[in-house]
Amino acid sequence: MVCQGSELTLVPGILKSKYSLPLVATADSTAAPFRESVVNMSSPVLNVVLHQPEIPQNTGNIGRTCVAIGAKLWLIRPLGYKLEDRYLKRAGMDYWQHLDWEAVDSWTEVQQRLPHAAVWYLTKTATRVVWDADFSRGDVLLFGSESRGLPPSIINECVANKLKLPMTDLVRSLNLASTVNTVAYEAVRQFGGLE
């Protein structure tokens, strides 16, 4: 992973196999089961990573945003819902089948799979705002869970890449799906759109 001009070193050989993941039935029991990994794109415009998300509707809406811009969605377990949750599917609507997504067991797995991508850590405790970042295609946008945010062990990996959306003191936090949407579209705007 890239941290503002310097490379983070990862321990090789820890990557777990994703091929042993079980099939999961969809909310509609007559539908065909789906894998916990769906890869449709060779080079996503962004990598949106949700660390232990808790609310299925947020993940569904974030999935829809990822389809709209051509981003890959990474879900880091444990999740606060089952992947066949009807609220997840309802929020993702009929776009979910087009989503490039993968569920993994750890942040380390994502780091090993995307070793050259710049990582942006989104947190309300950052001092830099998102429009101060210099986003590029293929970057990782890392978001924490709705109730806890990112753990200190992750958020302090690269302090220079911590970003936030500005807000008044009257608001404790912003909705995760709204935040992902705002940051993702700011990144797309910076590198000239989807074309």
N, C-alpha and C positions, 0 to 999 in steps of 0.2 A: 504494500500500500504506500502511496506517496503522501508525504506530510510536508507541505509548503516547501518544496525544493529539496527535501532530504528523504531518503528511502528508509522505511521501517524494515527491520530484519525479522523474518519469521522462521520458526523451527520447521525444517522439512520433514515429511513423512507422517504428519499427524492427520492428514485429510482422511475422513471417514468415507466409506463407500455409500453413495446415495442409492445404489441399485437394490438394496435390501429393504427399501421402504414398502410398507403394505399398500394394497389398493384400498381406496376408501369409497364407499357408496355415496352418491349424491343425495340431496334431500328428497328427490323424486326416485323412489326405489325401483322404478321401471327403467330409469336411464342407465346407460352404461357407466361403470365405475371409471374414475379418473385417477391418474397417478399424482403423487405429491410433487411432481416436477413436470412442468410443461415448457418445452423450449421451442419457440417458433422463430426467433430472430438470431441472426449470427452476430450482430453487433448493436446492442440496444443503445439508444441515445443517452440514457442515464441508467444507473442502478439505484433503485429506491429500496432501502433496507429498513425494515421495521423490527426492532429488537423487542421481542416478547409482547406483541400487541394483545390487547385485552378485549376490544369491542369489535364484533364482527362487521357492524355497519360501517365503521371507519375503514377497515381493511377492504371491504367491498367498494367503497367510494374511491379509495386510493388505487385499487386495481383498475377502476374505470379511467382514472387520470393516466395511469401508466399505459393503458391501451391507446388513449387519445394522443399521447406524445411519442409512443414507441419505446417506453422504458421497460426494464425488467424489474419485477417485484420480488424481493427476497424476504422471507418470513423466518425469523429466528425463534425457535422453540425455547421454552414452552409457550404455547398460545393460550389465550384466555377463552377459547372456543374451539369447536371441532371444525375441520375444514369443510364438512358437509352442512354446516349451519345454514338454515334457511335465510337468516338475516344477512349473512355474508353474500349469499347468492342473490337475494333481492336487491341489495345495494349495488352489487356488481352488474345486475340485470343480465341482459343477453350479451354483454361484452366479455364476461368471464372466460368464455371459450376461446377468445382471441388473446388472452393475457399470457405473456411470457413470465412465468413465476416458478419459484422453487422454495420449498420449506427445508431448512437446515437446522442442525442441532446447536451451532455456536457461531459467534462472530468470527472466530478463528477460521472456520470453514470458508466464510465469505472472503476473508483476507487472503487466504491461500488460492482461492479461485480467481481473484482479481488483483494480482500482486502489483500491477503497475498503475492502478487507478488512484486518482486523488480522492481522499475521503474528506467529506464535510460533515462535522458533528453538529447537529441541530439541538440547541438547548437554550432555555430562557436565561441561563446564567452566563452566557457568552457576552463579550464586550463588543464584538464586531457584528454589524447587521448584514443580512444576506446580499445587499447590493454592493457591499465592499469586497465581496468574493470575486474571483476570476474563474468562473465555471468553464469547463470544457466537456465536449462529448465523451461519454463513457465514465464520467465521475460517479462517485458513490455519495448519495445523500442518506445519511444515517440518522434515524429517528428513534427515540426511546418509547417506552410504553406510555399509555395515557395517564396512569396514576403515579408512576415513579420516574419517568424519563430514562435517560441513559445512566448506567451505573458508573461510579467514579473510575473504576478500573478501565473502562472504555473511553469515557469522556476526556480523560487526562492523557490519552495517548499522543495527542497533538494539539496543544492549546491554541496554536496559531490558526488552526482550521475550525475552531468553534464559532458557530454562527447563531444568530437569533433574528426573529422578527421583532421590531420595536412595538411596544404597547405601553399604555399608561399604567400607573400603579393601581388603578381601579380593577384591573383584570389580572387574575392569578396565572392563567394560561390560556392558550388558544386551542381549539379543536384540532386533533391530529390530522384528520383528512383535509381540513382547510389549510393547515400549515404546509403539508406536503404539496398540495395543489399550488399554493403561492410560490414556494421555493422552486418547485419543478419548472413552473412557467417562467420564473425569473431566469433560471439557467438556460432554458430554451431561447428566451429573448436575447440573452447575452451572446450565444453562439449563432445567432442569425435565423432562428426558426427551425422548422422541421424539414425543410427542403435541402 
